[in-house]
Amino acid sequence: MTERLVGKRTIVTGAGSGIGQAAARLFAAEGARVLCADIDESSAMAVADEIGERAVGLRVDVANPEGCAAMVRRAVEDFGGLDVVYANAGIAGAGRAADLEVEDWDRVIAVNLTGVWLSIKYAIPHLVEAGGGSLVLQASVGGVIGVPGIAPYAAAKAGVIGLARQMAVDYGPDNIRVNAICPGTVPTPLVRATYEKAGGFAAVADVGPDAGIDDMIAAAVVRNPLGRLGTTADIANLALYLASDESSWVTGAAITIDGGMSVA
């Protein structure tokens, strides 16, 4: 590795699986200290144990303000400060607007939008104290273009993009960069859960009545000019760039990383 994050003190939420897990591993391999946060404590601890002395595992429900405040305190206590937060944690949010129950809408917004805000709210004073830093917010291509059957998820992710842009203006004078990543289809556990409920492009996939989840996810490939689905490594590499000093003049961006799906 090239040690692009040497000396960086970081938090990755949703680090127990999927994109967050890939990012936590990569950040540590590039020299960062990493607090691996996840609502599944065993998964968070397993990733931290695998990484070794550079990492700490912690159970965190990002929809809980006290939990997010404690997460930041733990990172600052263990690492001596904070430079980067990758607010990646999220849940599936399938369903059309008229078909949703209010409690389903509320939970998706609580985790995927409010949870992103809470993950960074308590971190900002520490980034100011450090002289600046990077906040990387997980959005989605579903927050940029219309994607079938994911009304609460799309609304939350569009909100994340707006939050990133607004915060880039507020905190640019403090040398804090804020950017959003907008992935296309990456077959993570979250995406599989969405497709199980016929959200995303599963809602319009023409794969026959006996199709399984893998068939529906594979059908999304036809929408990508590059001819393949994304990988967790694809997204983690972009998060690494945004966390590193290489992106020191990048802020307020909502970067689509979707194999060209959104322009096809």
JONOR-V902077 format. One record per pair of residues at least 6 apart in sequence whose C-alpha atoms are under 7 Angstrom apart, sorted by the first residue. I is the first residue (numbers start at 1). J is the second residue. D is the distance in Angstrom with one decimal. If there is no record, write none. Layout:
I&J&D + I&J&D
//
This chain:
1&29&6.6 + 1&30&6.0 + 2&30&6.2 + 3&30&4.1 + 3&31&5.1 + 4&30&5.3 + 4&31&6.8 + 4&244&6.3 + 5&27&6.7 + 5&30&5.2 + 5&31&5.0 + 5&32&5.1 + 5&244&5.9 + 6&30&6.5 + 6&31&4.1 + 6&32&5.4 + 7&31&6.7 + 7&32&5.9 + 8&32&4.9 + 8&33&6.4 + 8&83&5.8 + 9&32&5.9 + 9&33&5.0 + 9&34&6.4 + 9&79&6.2 + 9&81&6.7 + 9&82&4.9 + 9&83&5.2 + 9&84&6.3 + 10&32&6.7 + 10&33&5.9 + 10&34&4.9 + 10&35&6.3 + 10&82&6.1 + 10&83&6.0 + 10&84&4.6 + 10&85&5.6 + 11&34&5.5 + 11&35&4.7 + 11&36&6.4 + 11&84&6.4 + 11&85&4.8 + 11&86&6.1 + 12&20&6.4 + 12&24&6.2 + 12&34&6.9 + 12&35&6.2 + 12&36&5.4 + 12&37&6.1 + 12&85&6.1 + 12&86&4.8 + 12&87&6.3 + 12&88&6.7 + 13&20&6.5 + 13&36&6.4 + 13&37&4.6 + 13&38&5.8 + 13&86&6.5 + 13&87&5.4 + 13&88&5.3 + 13&89&5.0 + 14&20&5.1 + 14&37&5.9 + 14&38&4.7 + 14&88&5.7 + 14&89&4.0 + 15&21&4.3 + 15&24&6.2 + 15&36&5.2 + 15&37&5.6 + 15&38&5.7 + 15&44&6.2 + 16&38&5.6 + 16&40&6.9 + 16&43&4.5 + 16&44&4.6 + 16&47&6.3 + 18&188&5.2 + 18&189&6.7 + 18&232&6.2 + 19&232&4.7 + 19&235&6.7 + 19&236&6.3 + 20&88&6.2 + 21&47&6.9 + 22&232&6.1 + 22&233&6.2 + 22&236&6.0 + 23&236&4.6 + 24&34&6.5 + 24&36&6.7 + 25&51&6.5 + 27&240&6.6 + 28&34&6.3 + 28&51&7.0 + 28&54&6.4 + 33&54&4.8 + 33&55&5.8 + 34&54&6.3 + 34&55&4.7 + 34&56&6.4 + 35&55&5.6 + 35&56&4.8 + 35&57&5.9 + 35&75&6.2 + 36&44&5.7 + 36&48&6.2 + 36&55&6.8 + 36&56&5.9 + 36&57&4.8 + 36&58&6.2 + 37&44&5.8 + 37&57&6.0 + 37&58&5.0 + 37&59&5.8 + 37&60&5.7 + 38&44&5.4 + 38&58&6.6 + 38&59&5.2 + 38&60&5.3 + 39&59&5.1 + 39&60&4.9 + 39&61&5.1 + 40&59&6.2 + 41&58&6.3 + 41&59&4.5 + 44&57&5.0 + 44&58&6.0 + 44&59&6.7 + 45&57&4.5 + 45&58&6.7 + 48&55&5.0 + 48&56&5.4 + 48&57&5.1 + 60&67&5.7 + 60&68&6.8 + 61&67&6.2 + 62&68&5.9 + 62&111&6.3 + 62&115&4.6 + 62&118&6.7 + 62&119&6.3 + 63&110&5.5 + 63&111&5.1 + 63&114&6.5 + 63&115&4.6 + 65&118&6.2 + 68&118&6.2 + 68&119&5.6 + 69&122&5.7 + 72&122&6.5 + 72&123&6.0 + 75&82&6.9 + 76&82&6.0 + 81&126&6.5 + 82&126&5.9 + 82&127&6.0 + 83&127&5.6 + 83&130&6.9 + 83&133&4.8 + 83&134&6.5 + 84&133&5.8 + 84&134&4.9 + 84&135&5.8 + 84&243&6.2 + 85&120&6.8 + 85&134&6.7 + 85&135&5.1 + 85&136&6.2 + 86&135&6.1 + 86&136&4.6 + 86&137&6.0 + 87&116&5.5 + 87&119&6.1 + 87&136&6.1 + 87&137&5.0 + 87&138&6.0 + 88&137&6.3 + 88&138&4.8 + 90&111&5.9 + 90&112&5.0 + 91&108&6.6 + 91&111&6.9 + 91&112&6.7 + 91&190&6.2 + 92&153&6.9 + 92&190&5.5 + 92&191&7.0 + 92&193&6.2 + 92&194&5.3 + 93&108&6.0 + 93&150&5.7 + 93&152&5.6 + 93&153&4.7 + 93&194&6.5 + 94&149&5.7 + 94&150&4.3 + 94&151&6.8 + 94&153&7.0 + 94&194&5.6 + 94&197&6.2 + 94&198&7.0 + 94&199&4.6 + 95&149&4.9 + 95&150&5.1 + 95&151&5.9 + 95&199&6.2 + 96&149&5.0 + 96&150&6.2 + 96&151&5.4 + 97&151&5.6 + 105&152&5.6 + 108&152&6.2 + 108&153&6.5 + 109&152&6.7 + 109&156&5.5 + 112&156&5.8 + 112&157&6.9 + 113&156&5.1 + 113&157&6.8 + 113&159&6.5 + 113&160&5.9 + 116&137&6.9 + 127&133&5.5 + 128&174&6.0 + 131&175&6.7 + 132&174&5.9 + 132&175&4.4 + 132&176&4.7 + 133&175&6.6 + 133&176&4.8 + 133&177&6.3 + 134&176&5.7 + 134&177&4.8 + 134&178&6.0 + 134&243&5.6 + 135&177&6.1 + 135&178&4.7 + 135&179&6.5 + 136&178&6.0 + 136&179&5.2 + 136&180&5.8 + 136&239&6.9 + 136&242&6.8 + 137&160&7.0 + 137&179&6.1 + 137&180&4.6 + 137&181&6.3 + 138&180&5.7 + 138&181&5.2 + 138&182&6.7 + 139&157&4.7 + 139&160&5.8 + 139&161&6.4 + 139&180&5.8 + 139&181&5.4 + 139&182&4.8 + 140&157&5.8 + 140&181&6.7 + 140&182&3.8 + 140&183&4.9 + 140&184&6.6 + 141&182&4.8 + 141&183&5.5 + 141&184&5.3 + 141&256&6.3 + 142&154&5.0 + 142&157&6.9 + 143&154&4.9 + 143&155&6.6 + 143&157&4.7 + 143&158&4.0 + 144&158&6.7 + 145&262&6.7 + 147&200&5.7 + 147&201&6.8 + 148&199&6.5 + 148&200&5.1 + 148&201&6.1 + 148&203&6.1 + 149&199&4.4 + 149&200&5.5 + 149&203&6.1 + 150&199&5.5 + 150&200&5.9 + 161&180&5.9 + 161&254&6.2 + 164&178&5.5 + 164&179&5.5 + 164&180&6.1 + 164&252&5.8 + 165&252&4.3 + 165&253&6.8 + 167&178&6.5 + 168&177&6.0 + 168&178&5.1 + 168&251&5.9 + 168&252&5.0 + 177&250&7.0 + 177&251&4.9 + 178&251&5.3 + 178&252&5.7 + 179&251&5.5 + 179&252&5.2 + 179&253&5.0 + 179&254&6.1 + 180&253&6.1 + 180&254&4.6 + 180&255&6.3 + 181&254&5.8 + 181&255&5.1 + 181&256&6.3 + 182&254&6.5 + 182&255&5.6 + 182&256&4.5 + 182&257&6.0 + 183&256&5.9 + 183&257&4.9 + 183&258&5.4 + 184&257&6.2 + 184&258&4.0 + 185&229&6.0 + 185&230&6.0 + 185&258&6.7 + 186&229&5.9 + 186&230&4.6 + 186&231&5.5 + 186&232&6.8 + 192&213&6.9 + 194&200&6.8 + 195&202&5.5 + 195&213&6.5 + 196&213&6.4 + 201&220&6.3 + 202&216&5.5 + 202&217&7.0 + 205&216&6.3 + 205&219&6.5 + 207&215&7.0 + 207&216&6.7 + 221&227&5.9 + 221&228&5.5 + 221&229&5.8 + 223&261&5.4 + 223&264&7.0 + 224&259&5.2 + 224&260&5.5 + 224&261&4.6 + 225&259&6.3 + 225&260&5.5 + 225&261&6.6 + 225&264&6.8 + 226&259&5.3 + 226&260&6.7 + 230&258&6.8 + 241&247&6.2
//
